[in-house]
Amino acid sequence: MKREVKVAKYYGYCSGVELAVNTLNRIMEKEKEIYIYGDLIHNRIVMEELKQRGLKVIKNIDEIPETGTMVIRTHGVKPEVYDKAKEKGLKIVDLTCIFVKRSQNFAKKIISEDLKLIIIGEKNHDEILSIQGNAGGESIVINSVEEAKSINGVERAGIVIQTTFERELAKSIIGELFDKINYMEIYNTICDATEKRQESCKALASQTDSFVVIGDKNSSNTNRLYEIAKSINKHTFMVSDKRSINCDDFKYSKTVGVTAGASTPDYIINGVIERIENC
């Protein structure tokens, strides 16, 4: 069967991820002892390739020798991690996404105004942990309307949103909080790249027989794209690369839509497209 693959208008690496990966690649060409606190991005294939080239992923600053260079991941880190690296005299390369830094700054502002900090996002996600750590005060993390309904006793609050969160779900959560909190300052910290990818995913998913979301299962924004597409097109699949493609899934599909998470490089995307076309 002749099969047409249609690609979403916005997909794959966002500008922040592309900048971070390119910067790290340039550093790795010049230096040998490069360490990163956690994964640079949530894509195991990319991270494995970087590790094979010499990047060392650590969970404790003590693992880095004084001659080493520490890279800060795109999702950011808690201030104590940064401070400990400076105390140790390490060379630091900060690749925190500018939109994550914006969220961190808004969170600090909320705490300084003596408001309750509410973060809409996924508990224990690296970005959320970095926002909480940089805020310097207590916070509440909410991931669903049901969790918002359980909020009680908060009179005044400030809200920031995980940069990769789904806009419509965030609106629903905020709508629920409006009925429970007397005063709220709301900062829409969902990044523009996330919104564009989600909207173009919605548009294409309704136009094709099948739909494929490319990315890592550990990637929050990839999972959001999958949830969005699946709600529109029941014949939606998530794959990490071309090896995950099962041709039988597309046996009766004349058109297949494709999008990819913000941590998915072009070469993986192109490999998946070629595989589907040749099924």
C-alpha positions in Angstrom: 0.0 0.0 0.0 1.2 3.5 -0.9 1.6 5.3 2.4 1.9 9.1 3.0 3.7 10.4 6.0 2.6 13.9 7.2 4.8 15.8 9.7 3.5 18.3 12.2 4.3 22.0 11.5 6.3 22.2 14.8 8.2 19.2 16.1 11.5 18.0 17.6 14.2 20.0 19.2 13.2 23.3 20.6 15.7 26.1 20.4 16.7 25.7 24.0 17.5 22.0 23.7 19.3 22.6 20.4 21.5 25.3 22.0 22.3 23.1 25.0 23.2 20.0 22.9 25.3 22.1 20.5 27.1 23.9 23.4 27.9 20.6 25.1 29.2 19.1 21.8 31.6 22.1 21.4 32.8 21.8 25.0 33.4 18.0 24.6 35.6 18.7 21.5 37.9 20.8 23.7 37.8 19.3 27.2 38.0 15.8 28.6 36.8 15.8 32.2 33.2 16.8 31.7 30.5 15.9 34.2 26.8 16.6 34.3 24.5 16.5 37.2 21.6 14.3 35.9 20.6 14.0 32.3 21.1 17.0 30.0 17.8 16.2 28.3 15.2 13.4 28.7 16.3 11.2 25.8 18.1 8.1 26.7 19.4 7.5 23.1 21.0 11.0 23.0 22.4 10.6 26.5 23.9 7.2 25.8 25.7 8.6 22.7 27.1 11.5 24.9 28.3 9.0 27.5 30.0 6.9 24.9 31.9 10.1 23.8 33.1 10.6 27.4 30.4 12.6 29.2 30.0 11.4 32.8 26.6 11.6 34.4 26.8 12.0 38.2 24.4 12.4 41.1 26.8 13.8 43.7 29.2 16.7 43.3 31.8 14.7 45.3 32.2 12.5 42.2 33.7 15.4 40.2 37.5 16.0 40.6 38.6 19.6 41.2 40.0 19.7 37.6 36.6 18.7 36.1 34.0 20.8 34.4 30.4 20.5 35.7 27.5 21.0 33.2 24.1 22.0 34.6 21.2 20.3 32.8 18.5 22.1 30.9 16.0 21.5 33.7 18.2 23.3 36.2 19.4 22.3 39.7 18.8 23.3 43.3 20.9 26.2 44.5 22.9 24.0 46.9 24.2 21.9 44.0 25.4 25.1 42.3 26.9 26.5 45.5 28.7 23.2 46.3 30.3 23.2 42.8 31.5 26.8 43.2 32.9 26.0 46.7 34.8 23.2 45.1 36.3 25.5 42.5 34.8 23.6 39.6 34.4 25.2 36.2 30.6 25.5 35.7 28.7 25.5 32.4 25.1 26.4 33.0 22.8 25.1 30.3 19.5 25.7 32.2 16.7 26.6 29.8 15.9 30.3 29.9 12.2 29.5 30.3 13.0 27.3 33.3 15.1 30.2 34.8 12.1 32.5 34.3 9.9 30.1 36.2 12.5 30.0 39.0 12.5 33.8 39.2 8.8 34.0 39.3 8.7 31.4 42.1 11.2 33.5 44.1 9.0 36.5 43.6 6.0 34.7 44.8 7.7 33.5 48.0 9.1 37.0 48.6 5.6 38.4 48.5 4.5 36.0 51.2 2.2 34.1 48.9 1.7 30.4 48.8 3.7 29.0 45.9 1.6 26.6 43.8 3.4 24.8 40.9 1.3 23.2 38.2 3.3 20.2 37.0 4.6 16.7 37.7 5.9 16.0 41.2 9.6 14.9 41.2 10.2 16.1 37.7 13.7 17.6 37.4 12.3 21.0 36.4 9.8 21.1 39.3 12.5 20.2 41.8 14.8 23.0 40.5 11.9 25.5 40.8 11.1 24.4 44.3 14.8 24.5 45.3 15.3 28.0 43.9 12.1 29.4 45.3 13.4 29.3 48.9 10.1 28.4 50.5 7.3 25.8 50.8 5.3 24.9 47.8 2.4 22.8 46.6 2.7 20.8 43.4 -0.6 20.0 41.5 -0.8 17.8 38.5 -4.6 17.4 37.9 -8.0 19.0 38.5 -8.6 16.3 41.2 -5.6 17.4 43.1 -6.7 21.0 42.8 -10.0 20.1 44.4 -8.2 18.9 47.5 -6.5 22.2 48.1 -7.9 23.8 51.3 -6.9 26.7 53.6 -4.9 28.7 51.1 -6.0 32.4 51.0 -3.3 34.0 48.8 -1.2 32.2 46.2 1.1 32.6 43.3 1.1 30.1 40.4 3.8 29.0 38.0 3.4 26.2 35.5 5.8 23.5 34.3 7.2 24.7 30.9 6.1 21.5 29.1 2.6 21.3 30.7 -0.5 21.0 28.6 -2.2 24.4 28.3 -5.8 23.3 28.4 -5.2 21.1 31.5 -3.5 24.0 33.2 -6.5 26.2 32.5 -8.8 23.6 34.0 -6.7 23.4 37.1 -6.5 27.2 37.5 -10.3 27.3 37.0 -10.8 25.0 39.9 -8.4 27.0 42.1 -10.3 30.2 41.4 -13.2 28.8 43.4 -11.0 28.0 46.4 -8.4 30.8 46.7 -9.3 34.5 47.4 -6.2 36.0 45.7 -4.0 34.6 43.0 -1.1 35.8 40.9 -0.8 33.6 37.8 2.3 33.4 35.7 1.9 31.5 32.4 5.3 29.9 32.2 4.4 27.3 29.6 7.0 28.0 26.9 6.0 29.0 23.4 7.7 26.0 21.8 5.6 23.6 23.9 2.3 25.3 22.9 3.2 25.3 19.2 4.1 21.6 19.3 0.9 20.8 21.2 -1.3 22.8 18.8 0.2 21.4 15.6 -0.1 17.9 17.1 -3.8 18.4 17.7 -4.3 19.8 14.1 -2.5 16.9 12.4 -3.8 14.0 14.6 -7.4 14.5 13.3 -6.3 14.4 9.7 -4.5 11.0 9.4 -5.4 7.4 9.8 -2.6 6.7 12.3 -0.3 8.9 14.3 3.2 8.5 15.8 4.8 10.5 18.6 8.6 10.1 18.6 10.5 10.6 21.9 11.6 9.1 25.2 9.0 7.8 27.7 10.9 9.8 30.4 10.2 13.0 28.5 7.3 15.0 30.0 6.6 17.0 26.8 6.6 13.8 24.7 4.1 12.1 27.0 1.9 15.2 26.7 2.0 15.1 22.9 1.1 11.4 23.1 -1.9 12.1 25.4 -3.1 14.9 23.1 -2.8 12.8 20.0 -4.4 9.7 21.6 -7.4 11.7 22.7 -8.0 12.6 19.0 -6.7 9.6 17.1 -7.1 6.3 18.8 -4.5 4.7 16.4 -1.6 6.7 18.0 1.7 5.2 19.0 4.7 6.4 20.9 8.2 5.2 19.7 11.7 6.0 20.8 13.3 5.4 17.4 12.9 3.4 14.1 13.6 0.1 15.9 10.3 0.6 17.8 8.2 0.7 14.7 5.9 -2.3 14.1 4.9 -2.2 10.4 1.7 -4.3 11.2 0.4 -1.3 13.1 0.2 0.7 9.8 -1.1 -2.1 7.6 -4.4 -0.3 6.8 -3.2 3.3 7.1 -2.9 5.4 4.0 -1.8 8.4 6.0 0.4 8.5 9.1 1.0 11.7 11.1 4.2 12.2 12.9 5.4 14.6 15.6 8.3 14.5 18.1 9.1 15.7 21.5 11.4 18.6 22.2 14.3 16.3 23.2 14.2 14.3 19.9 16.9 15.0 17.3 16.3 15.2 13.6 18.2 12.0 12.8 15.9 9.9 15.0 12.8 11.6 13.5 14.1 11.0 9.9 14.8 7.4 10.7 11.3 6.8 11.9 9.8 8.5 8.9 11.8 6.5 6.5 10.9 3.3 8.3 7.2 4.0 8.1 7.4 4.9 4.4 9.1 1.6 3.7 6.8 -0.6 5.8 
